[in-house]
Amino acid sequence: MHTQQAWEALTQTLSFSTAARALLKNTVFENSDQDSLTLSLSERFSNLLTDSIKHSIQTTLQEHFGSITLNINLNNLKTQEPTAKKIQSNNAKMTLSQQNFLADEGVQKLQQVFNTKINSNSIRKVVKTSTNKE
């Protein structure tokens, strides 16, 4: 594993505890070799880094790789951790959805008829769920 993308894929396949997974979603891959793995964690998430969580992560990694030492460095990250990338991606998708909705001819006509403007912040994604009718 030599890239952030490979690290993120690995974290999805291994069975980390919930607390460990929360920490890992906020780390950035620095480097690895046969004996060690080094990650960076933003100082703003330092409260997630406890000895027990680090030990849990190292144990899971050792089950997968054998003998390996985990190093987690606290610093100000220059690259985005996976959680921040996901939030940015979701925000971009929401902005595009809002723009598409407001550009819809029917929506524009309704605004004209009722002499009103739609608050773009009120536009939300609707998730359809199936219901069983008996």
DSSP file (Angstrom, degrees, kcal/mol; ACC not computed):
  #  RESIDUE AA STRUCTURE BP1 BP2  ACC     N-H-->O    O-->H-N    N-H-->O    O-->H-N    TCO  KAPPA ALPHA  PHI   PSI    X-CA   Y-CA   Z-CA
    1    1 A M              0   0    0      0, 0.0    31,-0.1     0, 0.0     3,-0.0   0.000 360.0 360.0 360.0 122.7    0.0    0.0    0.0
    2    2 A H        +     0   0    0     29,-0.1     2,-0.3    27,-0.0     3,-0.1   0.298 360.0  59.8-135.3   8.7    1.6    3.2   -1.1
    3    3 A T  S  > S-     0   0    0      1,-0.1     4,-2.1    28,-0.1     5,-0.1  -0.926  77.4-116.8-138.5 162.1   -1.2    5.7   -1.7
    4    4 A Q  H  > S+     0   0    0     -2,-0.3     4,-2.7     1,-0.2     5,-0.2   0.900 116.9  54.2 -60.8 -41.6   -4.1    7.4    0.1
    5    5 A Q  H  > S+     0   0    0      1,-0.2     4,-2.2     2,-0.2    -1,-0.2   0.905 108.3  47.8 -62.2 -42.5   -6.5    5.7   -2.2
    6    6 A A  H  > S+     0   0    0      2,-0.2     4,-2.3     1,-0.2    -1,-0.2   0.894 111.8  51.1 -64.7 -39.6   -5.1    2.2   -1.4
    7    7 A W  H  X S+     0   0    0     -4,-2.1     4,-2.3     2,-0.2    -2,-0.2   0.926 109.8  49.0 -63.5 -45.2   -5.2    3.1    2.3
    8    8 A E  H  X S+     0   0    0     -4,-2.7     4,-1.1     1,-0.2    -2,-0.2   0.895 111.2  50.2 -62.6 -40.2   -8.9    4.2    2.1
    9    9 A A  H  X S+     0   0    0     -4,-2.2     4,-1.0     1,-0.2     3,-0.4   0.906 110.2  50.5 -64.1 -41.2   -9.7    1.0    0.2
   10   10 A L  H >X S+     0   0    0     -4,-2.3     4,-2.0     1,-0.2     3,-0.7   0.902 105.2  55.8 -64.0 -41.1   -8.0   -1.1    2.9
   11   11 A T  H 3< S+     0   0    0     -4,-2.3     5,-0.3     1,-0.3    -1,-0.2   0.782 105.7  53.7 -64.8 -24.3   -9.8    0.6    5.7
   12   12 A Q  H 3< S+     0   0    0     -4,-1.1    -1,-0.3    -3,-0.4    -2,-0.2   0.778 111.7  43.9 -77.8 -26.2  -13.1   -0.4    4.1
   13   13 A T  H << S+     0   0    0     -4,-1.0    -2,-0.2    -3,-0.7     2,-0.2   0.777  98.3  78.1 -92.4 -27.7  -12.2   -4.1    3.9
   14   14 A L  S  < S-     0   0    0     -4,-2.0     2,-1.4     1,-0.1    47,-0.1  -0.513  84.8-117.3 -84.3 153.5  -10.7   -4.7    7.4
   15   15 A S        +     0   0    0     -2,-0.2     2,-0.2    45,-0.1    -1,-0.1  -0.604  44.8 169.8 -94.6  79.2  -13.0   -5.1   10.4
   16   16 A F        -     0   0    0     -2,-1.4    41,-0.1    -5,-0.3    40,-0.0  -0.513  39.4-101.2 -82.0 154.7  -12.1   -2.1   12.6
   17   17 A S     >  -     0   0    0     -2,-0.2     4,-2.8    36,-0.1     5,-0.2  -0.256  36.8-104.9 -66.5 164.4  -14.1   -1.2   15.6
   18   18 A T  H  > S+     0   0    0      1,-0.2     4,-2.1     2,-0.2     5,-0.1   0.912 122.3  47.6 -59.9 -44.3  -16.5    1.7   15.3
   19   19 A A  H  > S+     0   0    0      2,-0.2     4,-1.9     1,-0.2    -1,-0.2   0.903 112.8  48.8 -65.0 -41.4  -14.2    4.0   17.3
   20   20 A A  H  > S+     0   0    0      1,-0.2     4,-2.8     2,-0.2    -2,-0.2   0.912 110.1  51.3 -64.6 -42.2  -11.2    3.0   15.3
   21   21 A R  H  X S+     0   0    0     -4,-2.8     4,-2.0     1,-0.2    -1,-0.2   0.884 107.0  54.1 -62.8 -38.7  -13.1    3.5   12.0
   22   22 A A  H  < S+     0   0    0     -4,-2.1     4,-0.3     1,-0.2    -1,-0.2   0.910 112.0  44.8 -61.9 -41.7  -14.1    7.0   13.2
   23   23 A L  H >< S+     0   0    0     -4,-1.9     3,-1.8     1,-0.2    -2,-0.2   0.940 111.7  51.9 -65.7 -47.0  -10.4    7.8   13.8
   24   24 A L  H >< S+     0   0    0     -4,-2.8     3,-1.7     1,-0.3    -2,-0.2   0.802  98.6  64.2 -64.0 -30.3   -9.3    6.3   10.5
   25   25 A K  T 3< S+     0   0    0     -4,-2.0    58,-2.2     1,-0.3    -1,-0.3   0.650 105.3  48.4 -66.9 -12.2  -11.8    8.3    8.5
   26   26 A N  T <  S+     0   0    0     -3,-1.8    16,-0.9    -4,-0.3     2,-0.3   0.146  96.1  93.9-113.5  17.6   -9.9   11.4    9.6
   27   27 A T  E <   -A   41   0A   0     -3,-1.7     2,-0.4    14,-0.2    14,-0.2  -0.726  59.0-147.3-107.7 160.3   -6.4   10.2    8.8
   28   28 A V  E     -A   40   0A   0     12,-2.3    12,-2.8    -2,-0.3     2,-0.2  -0.992  26.2-114.3-125.4 134.6   -4.2   10.7    5.8
   29   29 A F  E     +A   39   0A   0     -2,-0.4    10,-0.2    10,-0.2   -25,-0.1  -0.464  35.2 171.5 -66.5 131.0   -1.7    8.1    4.6
   30   30 A E  E     -     0   0A   0      8,-2.5     2,-0.3     1,-0.4     9,-0.2   0.799  56.0 -46.4-103.3 -59.7    1.9    9.2    4.9
   31   31 A N  E     -A   38   0A   0      7,-1.5     7,-3.1   -28,-0.1    -1,-0.4  -0.986  45.8-160.4-166.5 168.3    4.0    6.1    4.1
   32   32 A S  E     +A   37   0A   0     -2,-0.3     2,-0.2     5,-0.2     5,-0.2  -0.989   7.9 174.3-153.1 155.9    4.5    2.4    4.8
   33   33 A D        -     0   0    0      3,-2.4     3,-0.1    -2,-0.3    -2,-0.0  -0.758  58.1 -72.8-142.6-167.0    7.1   -0.3    4.5
   34   34 A Q  S    S+     0   0    0     -2,-0.2     3,-0.1     1,-0.2     0, 0.0   0.778 129.9  34.5 -65.5 -24.9    7.2   -3.9    5.5
   35   35 A D  S    S+     0   0    0      1,-0.1    34,-2.6    33,-0.1     2,-0.3   0.638 119.1  28.3-106.1 -17.4    7.5   -3.0    9.2
   36   36 A S  E     - b   0  69A   0     32,-0.3    -3,-2.4    -3,-0.1     2,-0.4  -0.969  47.8-154.1-149.4 159.4    5.5    0.2    9.7
   37   37 A L  E     -Ab  32  70A   0     32,-2.6    34,-2.9    -2,-0.3     2,-0.5  -0.999  17.2-161.0-132.1 129.1    2.6    2.3    8.6
   38   38 A T  E     +Ab  31  71A   0     -7,-3.1    -8,-2.5    -2,-0.4    -7,-1.5  -0.957  11.8 177.2-118.7 127.3    2.6    6.0    9.2
   39   39 A L  E     -Ab  29  72A   0     32,-3.0    34,-3.0    -2,-0.5     2,-0.4  -0.852  21.1-135.5-121.4 157.1   -0.6    8.1    9.2
   40   40 A S  E     -Ab  28  73A   0    -12,-2.8   -12,-2.3    -2,-0.3     2,-0.4  -0.926  15.6-167.2-112.4 142.2   -1.3   11.8    9.8
   41   41 A L  E     -Ab  27  74A   0     32,-3.1    34,-2.0    -2,-0.4   -14,-0.2  -0.997  27.4-114.7-128.2 129.6   -4.2   13.0   11.9
   42   42 A S  E >   - b   0  75A   0    -16,-0.9     3,-2.2    -2,-0.4    34,-0.2  -0.353  23.8-124.4 -60.9 140.5   -5.3   16.6   12.0
   43   43 A E  G >  S+     0   0    0     32,-1.3     3,-1.7     1,-0.3     4,-0.2   0.775 108.5  69.2 -58.4 -26.4   -4.8   18.1   15.4
   44   44 A R  G 3  S+     0   0    0      1,-0.3    -1,-0.3    31,-0.2     3,-0.2   0.686 102.6  45.0 -68.3 -14.7   -8.5   19.0   15.5
   45   45 A F  G X  S+     0   0    0     -3,-2.2     3,-2.0     1,-0.1     4,-0.5   0.152  75.9 115.0-109.3  17.4   -9.3   15.3   15.8
   46   46 A S  G X   +     0   0    0     -3,-1.7     3,-1.2     1,-0.3    -1,-0.1   0.772  65.1  69.3 -60.8 -25.8   -6.7   14.6   18.5
   47   47 A N  G 3  S+     0   0    0      1,-0.3    -1,-0.3    -3,-0.2    -2,-0.1   0.734  93.4  58.6 -65.1 -20.6   -9.4   13.7   21.0
   48   48 A L  G <  S+     0   0    0     -3,-2.0     2,-1.3     1,-0.1    -1,-0.3   0.710  85.7  88.9 -78.2 -19.9  -10.1   10.6   18.9
   49   49 A L    <   +     0   0    0     -3,-1.2     2,-0.3    -4,-0.5    -1,-0.1  -0.649  54.3 155.7 -87.8  93.9   -6.6    9.3   19.3
   50   50 A T     >  -     0   0    0     -2,-1.3     4,-2.5     1,-0.1     5,-0.2  -0.771  54.2-113.5-110.6 161.3   -6.5    7.2   22.5
   51   51 A D  H  > S+     0   0    0     -2,-0.3     4,-2.5     1,-0.2     5,-0.2   0.894 116.8  51.6 -59.9 -39.9   -4.1    4.4   23.4
   52   52 A S  H  > S+     0   0    0      2,-0.2     4,-2.2     1,-0.2    -1,-0.2   0.890 110.9  46.7 -68.5 -37.7   -6.9    1.8   23.3
   53   53 A I  H  > S+     0   0    0      2,-0.2     4,-2.4     1,-0.2    -2,-0.2   0.924 113.2  48.8 -68.9 -42.8   -8.1    2.9   19.8
   54   54 A K  H  X S+     0   0    0     -4,-2.5     4,-2.6     1,-0.2    -2,-0.2   0.916 112.4  49.1 -61.2 -42.4   -4.5    3.0   18.5
   55   55 A H  H  X S+     0   0    0     -4,-2.5     4,-2.5    -5,-0.2    -1,-0.2   0.904 109.7  52.2 -63.1 -41.2   -3.9   -0.5   19.9
   56   56 A S  H  X S+     0   0    0     -4,-2.2     4,-2.1     2,-0.2    -2,-0.2   0.910 111.4  46.4 -61.0 -43.6   -7.2   -1.7   18.4
   57   57 A I  H  X S+     0   0    0     -4,-2.4     4,-2.6     2,-0.2    -2,-0.2   0.934 112.6  49.6 -64.9 -46.0   -6.1   -0.4   14.9
   58   58 A Q  H  X S+     0   0    0     -4,-2.6     4,-2.6     1,-0.2    -2,-0.2   0.896 109.5  52.0 -61.9 -40.2   -2.6   -1.9   15.3
   59   59 A T  H  X S+     0   0    0     -4,-2.5     4,-1.9     2,-0.2    -1,-0.2   0.923 110.8  47.4 -61.6 -45.0   -4.1   -5.3   16.3
   60   60 A T  H  X S+     0   0    0     -4,-2.1     4,-1.2     1,-0.2    -2,-0.2   0.908 113.0  48.9 -63.5 -42.0   -6.4   -5.3   13.2
   61   61 A L  H  X S+     0   0    0     -4,-2.6     4,-3.5     1,-0.2     5,-0.4   0.889 109.7  52.0 -64.3 -38.9   -3.5   -4.4   11.0
   62   62 A Q  H  X S+     0   0    0     -4,-2.6     4,-2.0     1,-0.2    -1,-0.2   0.847 104.7  55.9 -67.6 -33.1   -1.3   -7.1   12.5
   63   63 A E  H  < S+     0   0    0     -4,-1.9    -1,-0.2    -5,-0.2    -2,-0.2   0.839 118.1  35.5 -64.2 -31.2   -4.0   -9.7   11.9
   64   64 A H  H  < S+     0   0    0     -4,-1.2    -2,-0.2    -3,-0.2    -1,-0.2   0.883 134.4  20.9 -88.5 -43.8   -3.9   -8.7    8.2
   65   65 A F  H  < S-     0   0    0     -4,-3.5     2,-0.3     1,-0.4    -3,-0.2   0.571  95.4-130.1-104.6 -12.2   -0.1   -7.9    7.6
   66   66 A G  S  < S+     0   0    0     -4,-2.0     2,-0.5    -5,-0.4    -1,-0.4  -0.738  77.8  14.5  89.1-147.3    1.7   -9.7   10.4
   67   67 A S  S    S+     0   0    0     -2,-0.3     2,-0.3    -4,-0.1    -5,-0.0  -0.489  81.1 148.0 -68.6 115.7    4.2   -7.7   12.5
   68   68 A I        -     0   0    0     -2,-0.5     2,-0.5   -10,-0.1   -32,-0.3  -0.992  38.4-138.9-149.3 143.4    3.6   -4.0   11.8
   69   69 A T  E     -b   36   0A   0    -34,-2.6   -32,-2.6    -2,-0.3     2,-0.5  -0.896  16.4-145.0-106.1 132.4    4.0   -0.9   13.8
   70   70 A L  E     -b   37   0A   0     -2,-0.5     2,-0.5   -34,-0.2   -32,-0.2  -0.847  14.9-173.7 -99.5 127.3    1.4    1.9   13.6
   71   71 A N  E     -b   38   0A   0    -34,-2.9   -32,-3.0    -2,-0.5     2,-0.5  -0.983   2.6-172.4-119.2 128.7    2.6    5.5   13.8
   72   72 A I  E     -b   39   0A   0     -2,-0.5     2,-0.4   -34,-0.2   -32,-0.2  -0.969   8.1-161.3-123.5 116.2    0.0    8.3   13.9
   73   73 A N  E     -b   40   0A   0    -34,-3.0   -32,-3.1    -2,-0.5     2,-0.5  -0.810  10.8-140.4 -98.9 132.4    1.4   11.8   13.7
   74   74 A L  E     +b   41   0A   0     -2,-0.4     2,-0.3   -34,-0.2   -32,-0.2  -0.795  46.4 123.4 -88.6 128.6   -0.7   14.8   14.8
   75   75 A N  E     -b   42   0A   0    -34,-2.0   -32,-1.3    -2,-0.5     2,-0.8  -0.964  68.4 -74.7-164.9-179.7   -0.3   17.8   12.6
   76   76 A N        -     0   0    0     -2,-0.3     2,-0.1   -34,-0.2   -34,-0.1  -0.826  55.5-135.8 -89.8 111.1   -2.0   20.4   10.4
   77   77 A L        -     0   0    0     -2,-0.8     4,-0.1     1,-0.1    -3,-0.0  -0.417  19.8-165.7 -74.2 139.8   -2.9   18.4    7.3
   78   78 A K  S    S+     0   0    0     -2,-0.1     2,-0.3     2,-0.1    -1,-0.1   0.648  78.4  55.4 -93.3 -20.2   -2.3   19.9    3.9
   79   79 A T  S    S-     0   0    0      1,-0.0     2,-0.3   -51,-0.0    -2,-0.0  -0.761  96.0-100.0-109.2 160.1   -4.5   17.3    2.2
   80   80 A Q        -     0   0    0     -2,-0.3    -2,-0.1     2,-0.1   -53,-0.1  -0.590  28.9-130.5 -83.2 137.0   -8.0   16.4    3.0
   81   81 A E     >  -     0   0    0     -2,-0.3     4,-2.1   -55,-0.1     3,-0.4  -0.426  36.1 -98.3 -75.0 160.9   -8.8   13.4    5.1
   82   82 A P  H  > S+     0   0    0      0, 0.0     4,-2.3     0, 0.0   -56,-0.2   0.835 122.3  53.9 -52.7 -39.1  -11.5   11.1    3.7
   83   83 A T  H  > S+     0   0    0    -58,-2.2     4,-2.3     1,-0.2     5,-0.2   0.929 109.7  46.9 -63.4 -44.4  -14.3   12.6    5.9
   84   84 A A  H  > S+     0   0    0     -3,-0.4     4,-2.4   -59,-0.3    -1,-0.2   0.889 111.4  51.8 -65.1 -38.6  -13.6   16.1    4.6
   85   85 A K  H  X S+     0   0    0     -4,-2.1     4,-2.4     2,-0.2    -1,-0.2   0.906 110.0  49.4 -63.6 -40.7  -13.5   14.9    1.0
   86   86 A K  H  X S+     0   0    0     -4,-2.3     4,-2.7    -5,-0.2    -2,-0.2   0.912 111.0  49.0 -65.7 -42.2  -16.8   13.2    1.4
   87   87 A I  H  X S+     0   0    0     -4,-2.3     4,-2.5     2,-0.2    -2,-0.2   0.926 112.2  48.6 -62.4 -44.4  -18.4   16.3    2.9
   88   88 A Q  H  X S+     0   0    0     -4,-2.4     4,-2.2     2,-0.2    -2,-0.2   0.907 112.6  48.4 -62.8 -41.6  -17.0   18.4    0.1
   89   89 A S  H  X S+     0   0    0     -4,-2.4     4,-2.3     2,-0.2    -2,-0.2   0.919 112.0  48.6 -64.1 -44.5  -18.3   16.0   -2.5
   90   90 A N  H  X S+     0   0    0     -4,-2.7     4,-2.3     1,-0.2    -2,-0.2   0.894 111.1  50.8 -63.1 -40.0  -21.8   15.8   -0.9
   91   91 A N  H  X S+     0   0    0     -4,-2.5     4,-2.4     2,-0.2    -1,-0.2   0.902 109.8  49.8 -64.1 -40.8  -21.9   19.6   -0.8
   92   92 A A  H  X S+     0   0    0     -4,-2.2     4,-2.2     2,-0.2    -2,-0.2   0.906 111.4  49.0 -64.3 -41.6  -21.0   19.9   -4.4
   93   93 A K  H  X S+     0   0    0     -4,-2.3     4,-2.4     2,-0.2    -2,-0.2   0.899 111.4  49.8 -64.1 -40.8  -23.7   17.4   -5.4
   94   94 A M  H  X S+     0   0    0     -4,-2.3     4,-2.6     2,-0.2    -2,-0.2   0.913 109.7  50.6 -65.5 -42.3  -26.3   19.3   -3.3
   95   95 A T  H  X S+     0   0    0     -4,-2.4     4,-2.5     2,-0.2    -2,-0.2   0.916 111.5  48.2 -61.1 -43.6  -25.4   22.6   -4.9
   96   96 A L  H  X S+     0   0    0     -4,-2.2     4,-2.6     2,-0.2    -2,-0.2   0.911 111.4  50.3 -63.2 -42.8  -25.7   21.0   -8.4
   97   97 A S  H  X S+     0   0    0     -4,-2.4     4,-2.4     2,-0.2    -2,-0.2   0.910 111.1  48.9 -61.7 -42.6  -29.1   19.5   -7.4
   98   98 A Q  H  X S+     0   0    0     -4,-2.6     4,-2.7     2,-0.2    -2,-0.2   0.918 111.5  49.1 -63.4 -43.7  -30.3   22.9   -6.2
   99   99 A Q  H  X S+     0   0    0     -4,-2.5     4,-1.6     1,-0.2    -2,-0.2   0.916 112.2  48.3 -62.4 -43.2  -29.1   24.6   -9.3
  100  100 A N  H  X S+     0   0    0     -4,-2.6     4,-0.7     2,-0.2    -1,-0.2   0.897 112.2  49.4 -64.0 -40.3  -30.9   22.0  -11.5
  101  101 A F  H >< S+     0   0    0     -4,-2.4     3,-1.1     1,-0.2     6,-0.2   0.944 112.3  46.6 -63.4 -48.2  -34.1   22.3   -9.5
  102  102 A L  H 3< S+     0   0    0     -4,-2.7    -1,-0.2     1,-0.3    -2,-0.2   0.765 110.2  54.3 -68.0 -24.4  -34.1   26.1   -9.7
  103  103 A A  H 3< S+     0   0    0     -4,-1.6    -1,-0.3    -5,-0.2    -2,-0.2   0.591  81.2 117.9 -83.2 -10.9  -33.4   26.0  -13.4
  104  104 A D    <X  -     0   0    0     -3,-1.1     4,-2.4    -4,-0.7     5,-0.2  -0.329  67.5-135.5 -60.7 134.1  -36.4   23.7  -14.1
  105  105 A E  H  > S+     0   0    0      1,-0.2     4,-2.2     2,-0.2     5,-0.1   0.883 103.8  50.8 -59.6 -41.7  -39.0   25.3  -16.3
  106  106 A G  H  > S+     0   0    0      2,-0.2     4,-2.3     1,-0.2    -1,-0.2   0.893 110.5  48.8 -64.4 -41.0  -41.9   24.2  -14.2
  107  107 A V  H  > S+     0   0    0     -6,-0.2     4,-2.1     2,-0.2    -2,-0.2   0.905 111.3  50.1 -65.7 -41.8  -40.3   25.6  -11.0
  108  108 A Q  H  X S+     0   0    0     -4,-2.4     4,-1.8     1,-0.2    -2,-0.2   0.893 109.8  51.1 -63.9 -38.8  -39.6   28.9  -12.7
  109  109 A K  H  X S+     0   0    0     -4,-2.2     4,-2.9     2,-0.2    -2,-0.2   0.919 108.5  51.3 -64.8 -43.5  -43.2   29.1  -13.9
  110  110 A L  H  X S+     0   0    0     -4,-2.3     4,-2.5     1,-0.2    -1,-0.2   0.897 108.2  52.3 -59.9 -40.6  -44.5   28.4  -10.4
  111  111 A Q  H  <>S+     0   0    0     -4,-2.1     5,-2.2     1,-0.2     4,-0.4   0.885 112.2  46.2 -63.2 -37.3  -42.3   31.2   -9.1
  112  112 A Q  H ><5S+     0   0    0     -4,-1.8     3,-0.7     3,-0.2    -2,-0.2   0.940 112.6  48.8 -68.9 -47.5  -43.7   33.6  -11.7
  113  113 A V  H 3<5S+     0   0    0     -4,-2.9    -2,-0.2     1,-0.2    -1,-0.2   0.905 121.5  34.8 -60.5 -43.5  -47.3   32.6  -11.1
  114  114 A F  T 3<5S-     0   0    0     -4,-2.5    -1,-0.2    -5,-0.2    -2,-0.2   0.376 104.1-128.9 -95.2   4.6  -47.0   33.0   -7.3
  115  115 A N  T < 5 +     0   0    0     -3,-0.7     2,-0.3    -4,-0.4    -3,-0.2   0.936  66.7 119.9  48.7  57.2  -44.6   35.9   -7.5
  116  116 A T      < -     0   0    0     -5,-2.2     2,-0.4    -6,-0.1    -1,-0.2  -0.884  57.9-129.6-143.0 169.6  -42.2   34.3   -5.2
  117  117 A K        -     0   0    0     -2,-0.3     2,-0.4    -3,-0.1    -9,-0.0  -0.969  22.9-126.5-124.3 142.8  -38.6   33.0   -4.9
  118  118 A I        -     0   0    0     -2,-0.4     2,-0.7   -16,-0.1     3,-0.0  -0.752  21.3-126.1 -88.6 132.6  -37.6   29.6   -3.6
  119  119 A N    >   -     0   0    0     -2,-0.4     3,-2.2     1,-0.2     4,-0.3  -0.694  15.8-151.0 -75.9 113.2  -35.0   29.5   -0.8
  120  120 A S  G >  S+     0   0    0     -2,-0.7     3,-1.2     1,-0.3    -1,-0.2   0.773  93.2  64.0 -61.6 -25.1  -32.3   27.2   -2.2
  121  121 A N  G 3  S+     0   0    0      1,-0.2    -1,-0.3    -3,-0.0    -2,-0.0   0.659  94.4  61.5 -71.7 -14.2  -31.3   26.2    1.3
  122  122 A S  G <  S+     0   0    0     -3,-2.2     2,-0.5     2,-0.0    -1,-0.2   0.556  80.1 102.0 -87.0  -7.2  -34.8   24.6    1.7
  123  123 A I    <   +     0   0    0     -3,-1.2     2,-0.3    -4,-0.3   -25,-0.1  -0.668  52.0 173.7 -80.6 123.4  -34.1   22.2   -1.2
  124  124 A R        -     0   0    0     -2,-0.5     2,-0.3   -27,-0.1    -2,-0.0  -0.916  36.7-103.4-129.9 154.3  -33.3   18.7    0.2
  125  125 A K        -     0   0    0     -2,-0.3     2,-0.5     1,-0.0   -31,-0.0  -0.614  33.6-145.6 -75.0 133.1  -32.7   15.3   -1.3
  126  126 A V        -     0   0    0     -2,-0.3     2,-0.6     2,-0.0    -1,-0.0  -0.900   5.9-153.5-104.3 126.5  -35.7   13.0   -0.8
  127  127 A V        -     0   0    0     -2,-0.5     2,-0.3     2,-0.0    -2,-0.0  -0.882  12.8-140.9-101.2 120.5  -35.0    9.4   -0.2
  128  128 A K        -     0   0    0     -2,-0.6     2,-0.4     0, 0.0    -2,-0.0  -0.616  17.0-166.9 -81.3 136.6  -37.8    7.1   -1.3
  129  129 A T        -     0   0    0     -2,-0.3     2,-0.3     2,-0.0    -2,-0.0  -0.944  18.7-123.8-120.5 146.9  -38.5    4.1    0.9
  130  130 A S        -     0   0    0     -2,-0.4     2,-0.4     2,-0.0     0, 0.0  -0.680  22.7-158.3 -89.3 142.8  -40.6    1.2   -0.1
  131  131 A T        -     0   0    0     -2,-0.3     2,-0.7     2,-0.0    -2,-0.0  -0.932  15.7-128.6-119.6 144.5  -43.5    0.3    2.1
  132  132 A N        -     0   0    0     -2,-0.4     2,-0.5     2,-0.0    -2,-0.0  -0.822  22.5-162.8 -93.4 115.7  -45.2   -3.1    2.3
  133  133 A K              0   0    0     -2,-0.7    -2,-0.0     1,-0.1     0, 0.0  -0.862 360.0 360.0-100.0 129.2  -48.9   -2.8    1.8
  134  134 A E              0   0    0     -2,-0.5    -1,-0.1     0, 0.0    -2,-0.0   0.408 360.0 360.0-107.6 360.0  -50.9   -5.7    3.0
